[in-house]
Structures are given as C-alpha cells and as structure tokens.
C-alpha cells in the first residue's frame, strides 16, 4: 500500500525512545532512537530527514512532546503534505499534564492555529501573517485526532459581482462624529478583548 501510494522510493521513518525498537527495521522502514521531549534531537532530526509526506505523532502523548514535535517538524512537511496528531485526549488527562482549558495543553496550543489560519483577515498590527498562515490550508478536528493539511497559500482576494437586490441596511452611520466615537469605543473594547457591538452591516 505504501509503495503504491508514494512510489517505489518511499521510505517510512519511525521514532521511538526504546532502543529495542531498532530490531523492527525492515526494507524501506528505518527506526531512529530519540525523545520527543528533546528539542535538540528534533532539530537534528529535521536537518537529517528528507521532506516528509505524512507525519503521524502517536508518541508519548505528553503536552510538551506533542507541542515540540509540531514546532520543530511541521516545517519539514512537504506542501500538500499532512500532519496528524493522535491521542488528543491526553490534553484532558491530569497524568499527562492536561485539563479542560488548561494552559500549556496541546489542545489549547492547537486552538491558536485557527487564528494563524485566518491571520490574513486581521486588522490588528499585533496579529500578523506568519509562516503558519501561508502554509496551513485546513485544520480538521476529530474525536482524539487533529489532521492538518498543508498547502502554500497567498492572501485571499475578495471580489463582488452582480447587482444588489436590497438597499443598504447599515445600522449605524458610516461617517461623522457619532460613527467616529463608536469606532473609537470599539477599538478600546477590541484591545481589552471584550465583546463589541456592530458598527455596520
């Protein structure tokens, strides 16, 4: 199956902390011994591996292991490649450092990727497009699994076509003193991350 999908030159790399796993080497399957908790190991690995088609994180499941693996190896995945992180349930398990909405879990870390995906649309200077914005095409959350599809992206272009059927139903004036005051108040609410109110349709 692997050869049919990737071609005869495809190779599978497995990473494990247990040296005994080296006994499972086969043709086109290489075993590398190291720890997901070691950023230096992951960086060295990134420099030595060829570009990756599919990366499946099914390792130690602790928070820093999952986060470090994404931080260091996502950039190694080819455009149109796929990143899969399994066992997201550990983000809710105390023994792995998890908890509902607990800071530092992989789930909370991955929620920030939703913002990165949409950063092209930000109007705030404090939130800018970065490499993740231009390389993440989609995020798919399933029970216990996150799948990230990678594809190089340019800034989206908005266009309008056709003729409006209904007139403008703007709630507030779009210019003048009242609008300027409301806009300024909304900017303050935005900075404080407080709920806003609608200025226009």
C-alpha positions in Angstrom: 0.0 0.0 0.0 2.8 2.4 0.9 4.7 1.7 -2.3 1.5 2.1 -4.4 0.7 5.5 -2.8 4.1 7.1 -2.6 6.1 5.2 -5.2 8.8 2.6 -5.0 11.4 5.1 -3.4 9.1 5.9 -0.5 10.5 5.3 3.0 8.9 5.2 6.4 10.7 6.6 9.4 9.7 5.5 12.9 10.9 7.3 16.0 11.0 5.7 19.5 12.8 6.2 22.8 13.2 2.5 23.4 16.4 1.1 21.7 14.8 -2.4 21.3 12.6 -1.0 18.6 15.6 -0.9 16.3 15.0 -4.7 15.9 11.9 -3.8 13.8 13.8 -2.3 10.9 12.8 -3.6 7.5 13.3 -2.6 3.9 12.1 0.9 3.4 11.4 1.2 7.2 14.1 3.0 9.3 14.0 3.3 13.1 15.5 6.3 14.8 16.0 6.4 18.6 15.3 9.6 20.4 12.9 11.5 22.6 10.1 13.9 21.6 10.8 15.8 24.7 14.3 16.8 23.4 14.1 19.8 21.1 17.8 19.4 20.1 17.1 15.9 19.0 14.1 17.0 16.9 16.1 19.8 15.3 18.9 17.4 14.4 16.3 15.0 13.0 14.8 17.8 10.9 18.1 18.5 9.4 18.8 14.9 8.6 15.4 13.7 7.3 14.2 14.2 3.7 11.0 16.2 3.2 8.0 14.4 4.8 4.8 13.5 3.0 2.8 12.4 6.1 3.8 12.9 9.8 1.9 10.9 12.4 2.5 11.9 16.0 1.5 8.8 18.0 4.3 9.0 20.5 4.5 9.9 24.2 1.3 12.0 24.3 2.6 14.4 26.9 2.0 18.1 26.3 5.5 19.2 25.5 6.1 16.2 23.4 3.2 17.0 21.1 3.9 20.7 21.1 7.7 20.3 20.5 7.1 17.8 17.6 4.8 20.2 15.9 7.0 23.2 16.4 10.1 21.5 15.1 8.8 19.2 12.4 5.8 20.8 10.8 8.0 22.9 8.6 9.6 19.7 7.3 6.4 18.5 5.8 6.1 19.0 2.0 3.5 21.4 0.5 0.3 19.2 0.1 1.5 17.0 2.9 -0.4 16.1 6.1 0.3 16.3 9.8 -1.6 14.1 12.2 -1.6 14.2 15.9 -3.3 11.4 17.7 -4.4 10.9 21.3 -5.6 14.4 21.9 -7.5 13.0 24.9 -4.3 13.4 26.9 -4.9 17.2 26.9 -7.7 16.4 29.4 -5.9 13.9 31.5 -4.1 15.1 34.7 -1.4 12.4 34.4 -0.2 13.8 31.1 -0.4 17.4 32.2 -3.8 18.0 30.8 -7.1 19.6 32.0 -10.1 21.4 30.5 -8.9 24.7 29.1 -5.6 24.3 30.9 -2.9 26.5 29.6 0.0 24.5 28.1 -2.0 21.6 26.7 -1.7 20.6 23.1 -5.4 21.3 22.6 -5.1 24.9 23.8 -1.9 25.2 21.7 -3.6 23.9 18.6 -6.6 26.3 19.0 -4.2 29.1 18.3 -3.6 27.6 14.9 -7.2 28.5 14.0 -6.2 32.2 14.4 -3.0 31.6 12.4 -5.0 30.1 9.6 -7.2 33.2 9.4 -4.5 35.9 10.1 -4.8 37.3 6.5 -8.1 38.9 7.7 -6.7 40.5 10.8 -6.9 44.3 11.1 -4.7 44.5 14.2 -1.0 45.2 13.9 -0.3 42.9 16.9 -1.6 39.9 14.9 0.3 39.4 11.7 0.6 36.8 9.0 3.4 34.3 9.6 4.7 31.1 8.1 1.9 29.0 9.5 -0.7 31.3 7.9 0.9 30.8 4.5 1.3 27.0 4.8 -1.7 25.7 6.7 -4.6 25.0 4.3 -7.1 23.4 6.8 -7.5 22.0 10.3 -9.7 19.0 10.9 -10.6 18.1 14.4 -12.0 14.6 15.1 -12.5 12.7 18.3 -9.0 12.4 19.7 -7.3 13.4 16.4 -6.2 16.6 14.7 -5.4 16.5 11.0 -3.6 19.5 9.4 -3.4 19.8 5.6 -0.5 21.8 4.3 -0.5 23.9 1.2 1.2 27.1 0.2 -1.3 30.0 0.3 -1.4 33.5 -0.9 -3.5 36.3 0.6 -7.2 35.7 -0.3 -8.8 38.2 -2.7 -12.4 39.4 -2.1 -14.5 40.3 -5.1 -18.1 41.3 -5.7 -20.3 40.6 -8.7 -23.9 41.3 -9.7 -26.3 44.0 -8.6 -27.6 44.3 -5.0 -31.3 43.4 -4.7 -31.9 45.2 -1.4 -30.6 48.6 -0.3 -28.0 49.3 2.4 -29.3 48.3 5.8 -26.4 49.8 7.8 -27.3 50.0 11.5 -25.1 53.0 12.4 -24.0 56.0 10.3 -20.8 55.2 8.3 -19.3 58.6 8.8 -19.5 61.6 11.0 -19.0 62.3 14.7 -21.3 59.5 16.1 -19.6 56.9 14.0 -16.1 58.1 15.0 -16.9 57.9 18.7 -18.5 54.4 18.3 -15.5 53.3 16.3 -13.1 54.5 19.0 -15.0 52.8 21.7 -15.0 49.6 19.7 -11.2 49.8 19.3 -10.8 50.0 23.1 -13.1 47.0 23.6 -11.1 45.1 20.9 -7.8 45.9 22.7 -9.3 44.7 26.0 -10.7 41.6 24.2 -14.2 42.5 25.3 -17.4 41.9 23.3 -18.1 44.6 20.8 -21.2 46.0 19.1 -22.0 46.2 15.4 -21.0 49.4 13.7 -22.3 48.5 10.2 -23.8 45.5 8.5 
